[in-house]
Amino acid sequence: MQNWLQKRVALTPTRTALRFNGVSLTFQELNTAVLTLAGKLARVLDDNPRVAVLTPNTLLGYEMILALQQLGREIVLLNYRLSPDELAFQIHDAGLTQVVQSDAYTGRLDAIQQVTFEQVQAQAPQGFEPVSEFALDQVTTIMYTSGTTGKPKGVEQTFGNHFYSAVGSMLNLGLTASDVWIAAVPIFHISGFSIMMRSLIYGITVQLYERFDAGKINRDIMTGDITTISVVPTMLKDLLQTLPAGQQYPDNFRTMLLGGGPADLATLRQAQAANVEVVQSYGMTETASQIIALDPADAIAKMGSVGKPLFPVELKLAYPNDRGIGRVQVKSPTLTVGYLNQPEKFAASFEEGWFDTGDMGYLDDDGYLYLVGREGDMISSGGENIFPDEVESMYREMPGIKEIGVVGIPDEKWGSVPVAFVDVEPGVNVSAADLITYGREHIAHYKVPKAFYRLTQAWPRTASGKLQRYQLQQFIENDGKIR
């Protein structure tokens, strides 16, 4: 296919492409800025075809990502919330030699050349030709996600993955030339990056926010032309709770696309009263965003369901038990072409051509999918995935820690949060503050347990010695909380 940005400029050059903090760019203006940056990047980048980007949601970060795409580079999108150790693993695993990063992150990384945005902007542009075509089977982005063991996997996403994701979303949500899609989710996540790609493919406007601010976003929705926003459950609740009582959203604001967890009945009722539809969806990094969605008209009748597969997607349940609960497996043109440096793990995810998502669920008589959880023990907290093994492994390196077990508990704001049971060596005293400080030094803050408990009885284990985490939850009320 023709280079998407160049194709879009040829089709609708004067249509608004991007808005950020009062700045508005047409597709022609965006293209001019992107090509200028690409020419500057060409002066400072080495020959490694793979380049990392570390940026928050900013106009310049948005343009840098598109500029690297114009140069034909594979873009490794790094999560700025991760600790230096976690980022270092991904940088090494991806074979990176350079990271293009916001100046705000200067000094966070070692053993790699850091090219700051300021350094890029200081260059004189070098002549270059943007890539003419985006081959559908060409890898364009790599995003890291953790597996059930907690070991990060580099998910290789092609132009074809992103294109068919946009097609499936459009056929589900609809499209008009005047659509404006809010991107307040991170553009290093598939949820945010997919909005960027939809803008090029659809020719719609992205309204970008550096951070989520429910009050500001609500004011912008009430006074503007916004039609769509992507949210996780905490964002959805905050928006609805921040909206003044009795006030309704304007008719042009059609959809809140919800990912990362379901909406409860009270929230759905609030949304109905506020005159906006909530489209609950299910997807993952491996599927380049949503692959299953629930029609808002069915949200109450099918409470708890994530819906039906989008048009390009096939779904089946493998090995259902006597309650009909089986392994969720899919086929889709949005499906990743591989895990970077882990071909065996990727191959093991397939069975007769079907990709095993790692989720468990069941289908009702009408074909609606209901998820019951991971085959593993993943904790979904505010749209982020937390794996107990990873947290436990980190804390076992802390002096004085004899054993630790991490589980998720329900949380009204975040959906779930991690808590931990700890056993320390004789004579060792640790406080909750000590544990929290150590955790924040070694892993992302959202992965650090929100509470720590002492286990005063034997650790529940299987015959093979594996910790039975689900049994730990029953001890929360009985065991002492570490202060």
Summary of the structure (lengths in Angstrom):
residues: 483
radius of gyration: 22.9
end to end distance: 58.9
largest distance: 71.7
contacts: 1596
relative contact order: 0.09
helix: 32%
strand: 29%
